[in-house]
Amino acid sequence: MSSIVFPHDEGTGCATLSPNGKHIVKFHFNGCLRSVVIDDRLPVSKPETDRKLYVVDRSDPALLWPAIVEKAYLKVRGGYDFPGSNSGTDLWVLTGWIPEQIFLEP
């Protein structure tokens, strides 16, 4: 994560809170490396329920980077209201690795 999420902790490589509330995530999108700038506000449901509407690590709910990467990815894909995605495309955007499709015959 330390190569795509800024700011991050040099020791652990995980995202840290930004002093100015902005985070930068690097993705491979449409054939080139893109830096996506997002703020640190994350969606929640009604204030009285405090239910989170973003990805959370069950074993470590305080872990920040999954939600930051998710928000940046959804921003580059057009927002939270998008019809869905393809796992091959998602993998390419997140890692830069171009997946190969192999069709299997039954």
N, C-alpha and C positions, 0 to 999 in steps of 0.2 A: 504494500500500500504506500510505502514511503516514496515510491517513484511517481505516483499519480495524484496523491492527495496532499494539499498544502493549506495551512501549516500542519506539520506533523512532528512527533517526538522522535528525535534522532536515535534514541536508545531502543524504543519499542517498534518504531516504524508506523505507529498508529496515529490517526488524526487527533489533533488537540483543538481545544477551543481557540478561536481566533480572537485577538484583542480588539479588532475592529468589526467583528461579526461577519466577515467575508471569508469564504473558502474557495479554493481553486481545485478543480479536478480535471485531469488530462484524459481525453478519450481519443480513439482512432475513429473518426466519423467521416463518411463520404470520401475516403481515400487520403485523409490527412489528419495530423495530430491537432486536436482542438483543446483549448483551455476553456472550461466552463466555469464562470464565476457565479456563486450562489451565496445567499445570506444564511445565517444560522437559525432562521425560524423554520420550525417543522410543523406540519399540520396535525391538529388534534380535533376531536369532536367537541361537543358542547363543553364549556369551561367547568361546569359542575361535575361532569363525569371524568374528565381528564384522560379519556381513552385516546391512545396514540394511533395515528393513521399512517404510520410509516414502519419500516422494518425494524425489528428489535431482536437482539440476541437474547434468547431465554436464559442462557447461563450467565450472561453479563449485560443486564439491561442498560448499564451506563456506557457501554461501548458506543462510540460516536460514529466511526467511519462507515458502517453499513448504511445508516440513514443519510449521511452526506453524499455517498456515492449514488444511492438511489435517487435522491433529489436532483443531483446533477444530471444523471442519466435521463430522468423524466423531462428535465428542462430541454436537453438536446433533442429529445424525441417529440417535443411539442407540448408537454404539460402532463398533468395527472390524468386527464381525460383522453386517453388514446386507446384504440381498439385492441391492442395486444401486440405481441412481438413474436419473433422467431428466435429460438435458442441459439442458432448458428450466428445470426446477426448480433444478438446480445453479446455472445462470446467474442466476436470480432471487435465490437466497440469497446468492450472492457479490457481486452488483452492485446489487441492488435494482431492476434493470430487469425489467419484466414482459414476457416474450417473447410474441409472437403466433404462433399456430399457423396455418399455411396448408396446406391439403390440396391436393395437385396431382393432377389427373386424367391418366392415361396417354394 
